[in-house]
Structure formats: structure tokens, C-alpha cells
Amino acid sequence: MRTALDTNVVCGLWSGEPSAREIESALFKARGEGGLVMSAPVYCELLAYPSATRHFIQQFCRETGIFLDFLLDEQVWERAAHAFVALPNAVVSHEPALPSGCWWTSS
């Protein structure tokens, strides 16, 4: 099972926020359980991160074993929409969330 990264997760790592070590541990575990994937929208959003360049993002992905997936079919978008719709319900029901409200989904 591959784990899809959200922009906030990567930004948390890059900015060294207090939960960065927890995020790093969770992603290391997820990478061992099937790999990490970054979608095209996340890649584009990361280009807006201060001082991030295409080269920097691509090198980061290579060095950390993150697969860049620029081809997303309808099933992927449907699963993403389902997860997005469920997010407010998880927050309202006080289910545990990742540090700093970051979320990532497994597919």
C-alpha cells in the first residue's frame, strides 16, 4: 500500500516544525510498508514554498524514495474526494489527527 503525501506534511518537514520528527518517523514507516507517492497537485503547491525549486523538490523526492505521480486517474481523484469529504467529520468527532492537523492518506 502506497501512502500519498499532503503538502502540509512536506512543508512541516522542511520548516522544522515541532512535529517534524514525528512526521518523519511516520513517513519512514509508511515508506517501508509500500512506499510514498507525491501527486502532481502537491508537487505544484510545493513550488510555492519559499526557496523551493523544481530541482530541490525532485532531489528531495529522489533522496527520500518518494515517487512523483503526474498521472492520476479517476479512481485516485474519487478516493481523494472521499477522504476530503470525511475530514471535517473526523475533526468534529475528535478522532486523533496527525500533528499540526496535517493529514495524509493511504491508497
C-alpha positions as CSV (number, residue, x, y, z in Angstrom):
1,M,0.0,0.0,0.0
2,R,1.5,3.4,-1.1
3,T,1.0,6.4,1.1
4,A,0.1,9.7,-0.6
5,L,1.7,12.8,0.8
6,D,-0.1,16.1,1.6
7,T,1.6,19.4,1.0
8,N,1.3,20.3,4.7
9,V,3.3,17.2,5.7
10,V,6.2,18.0,3.5
11,C,6.1,21.7,4.5
12,G,6.2,20.6,8.1
13,L,9.4,18.6,7.5
14,W,11.0,21.4,5.6
15,S,10.2,24.1,8.1
16,G,11.3,22.0,11.1
17,E,8.0,22.5,12.9
18,P,7.9,20.8,16.4
19,S,6.1,17.7,15.0
20,A,8.7,17.2,12.2
21,R,10.4,14.2,13.9
22,E,7.0,12.5,14.4
23,I,6.1,13.1,10.8
24,E,9.5,11.8,9.6
25,S,9.0,8.6,11.7
26,A,5.5,8.1,10.3
27,L,6.7,8.6,6.8
28,F,9.7,6.3,7.2
29,K,7.4,3.6,8.5
30,A,4.9,4.2,5.6
31,R,7.8,4.0,3.0
32,G,8.7,0.6,4.4
33,E,5.1,-0.6,4.1
34,G,4.6,0.1,0.4
35,G,6.2,3.4,-0.5
36,L,5.4,7.1,-0.7
37,V,3.9,9.0,-3.6
38,M,3.5,12.7,-4.3
39,S,0.8,13.7,-6.7
40,A,1.1,16.5,-9.3
41,P,-1.1,19.0,-7.2
42,V,1.2,18.5,-4.2
43,Y,4.3,19.0,-6.3
44,C,2.8,22.2,-7.8
45,E,1.9,23.5,-4.3
46,L,5.4,22.8,-3.0
47,L,6.8,25.0,-5.8
48,A,5.2,27.9,-3.8
49,Y,7.3,27.0,-0.7
50,P,9.9,29.7,0.0
51,S,13.1,29.0,-2.0
52,A,11.8,25.7,-3.3
53,T,12.8,24.9,-6.9
54,R,11.9,22.1,-9.2
55,H,15.4,20.8,-8.8
56,F,15.2,20.9,-5.0
57,I,11.8,19.1,-4.9
58,Q,12.9,16.4,-7.4
59,Q,16.2,15.9,-5.5
60,F,14.2,15.6,-2.2
61,C,11.9,13.0,-3.7
62,R,14.8,11.0,-5.2
63,E,16.8,11.0,-1.9
64,T,13.8,10.1,0.2
65,G,12.3,7.5,-2.1
66,I,9.1,9.4,-2.9
67,F,7.6,8.5,-6.3
68,L,6.3,11.5,-8.2
69,D,3.0,10.6,-9.9
70,F,1.9,13.0,-12.5
71,L,-0.7,10.7,-14.0
72,L,-3.8,10.4,-11.8
73,D,-6.8,8.5,-13.0
74,E,-10.5,9.0,-12.0
75,Q,-10.3,6.4,-9.2
76,V,-7.5,8.3,-7.5
77,W,-9.5,11.6,-7.6
78,E,-12.6,9.8,-6.3
79,R,-10.7,8.4,-3.3
80,A,-9.1,11.8,-2.7
81,A,-12.6,13.5,-2.8
82,H,-13.9,10.9,-0.4
83,A,-11.1,11.5,2.1
84,F,-11.5,15.2,1.8
85,V,-15.3,15.0,2.5
86,A,-14.6,12.7,5.5
87,L,-12.0,15.1,7.0
88,P,-14.4,17.5,8.7
89,N,-16.3,14.6,10.2
90,A,-13.1,13.3,11.7
91,V,-12.3,16.7,13.2
92,V,-15.9,17.2,14.6
93,S,-15.9,13.7,16.1
94,H,-12.5,14.4,17.8
95,E,-10.8,11.4,16.2
96,P,-7.0,11.5,16.6
97,A,-5.3,13.6,13.9
98,L,-1.7,13.8,12.8
99,P,0.4,16.6,14.4
100,S,-0.5,20.1,13.5
101,G,-3.6,19.0,11.6
102,C,-1.6,17.6,8.7
103,W,-3.2,14.6,7.0
104,W,-2.1,12.0,4.5
105,T,-3.9,9.2,3.1
106,S,-3.0,5.6,2.2
107,S,-4.1,4.2,-1.1
